[in-house]
């Protein structure tokens, strides 16, 4: 079974031109099938500020009214996505920028209103891999931004970690899928101030203990939930750490296991 690496990058790479160039140069040299997923919330917030549009957050999640949806569509699917694709082309890696609406790849449901109305936020309900399979067979790397659609003409702001996880699950039957969450830390840390305190293995047993002991920060919990969602749905490998973990076998990072 062929290997498919699905890599999610966050703001610490996207916001730093040198870091982005360095990462994309290495990503382009991966010889296996690959998909890149990116966010871009910090840039979207800066654009909103310049345009006088208020940005509201709740528990780290953006409340997406129509004005903010317009901005993230411009920023995610436009500026960031096409910049990444252009840089990959410069590294001789044929890539194509996508939202979930393209090829009907990722369908979401508008998040139901509970105590908070998140507006045009989407929770993934369906992944269709047919079009993406064709691209991968042509050695074209899909580059997904964090926007999906509801199948009825509405775009939805969707968490990039969730997009990456759901893509990995969607391909798990046809590829040996590996999911990498790249950010600025070496992995999940016991002490957020100590970069050497890496928890190298997290499984369903010690995960509960880590939460009970307060050793996992609240900000890391949604990412870990996506990790466990993937690893319990036949995704072969799930890792969290700096981008070097993908390219350097000696790098130490966090691996998620059942």
Phi, psi and omega in degrees: 000132181292149177274138173234117177264125176248119189241126176252128177245147182247194188297330182297334176268314185297324185280352184242108185304317181294317179295320179295314179299316180297315180297312184294327176299319180285318180301320183296336183272353176298128185270348178277174172294146185208149175227136178248136178236135181224155171257225180148028186300322182295318179293319179298322179294319178298318179295318179300318179299316180297328182269000179073026180259126181289136176251124178245136179238151173218118181053042177081359181253138183282131172276117193254091172280181185298319181296318179289327176296319178300318182291313182292331176294315178297317186282308184291302186282341181260267189306305186291311184299312183287331174295316179298315180299316180297319178293323177294320177299324179295334177267016178063029174252111181289122185224160177220132182273135187221152160253174177296339179288332183289124184067015183053038190291316184225116179257138179231163172253138177300129184300131181292146180280122174245245176282341180231137174263108182276002178070228184273058175257141184241142173249125188298131179241342185202135174240126179248119189260357189303308181295319181295324177301317179297318179296315181297320179295336177270008182059037174257130181268114174291139176239108185262133167267174188271051178229132176237193178215166184259004181081358182239015177099002182255125172281150182223137175286123187228135182305128185295324177299320180291319177303314181297315180298315182292325175296316179299318178294319181299330182261000188296335180280333186252347179223160168276093189275136176237131185245126181237122173259112184258129174211193192279347181265165181285349181160199173282127187252143173290324179235112185300338180271352184242103183294347180269353184273050186285132171272104190286329179231128171237124176235180186297335181281303184286342177299315179298320179294319180299320179292314181299324181275358179070026183270352177248124182293151182301326180294337181274341186300314179299322179296316180293324176299321176294323178299312181291327174301319181289310187292335178271002177237044169072011172289132191290322187210136179226126185224151177230131177167195176288156182304333182301337181299334181284329191252344185235113184293344181269355181292143177259133183206186179259129175248135180264132179230160179292000000 
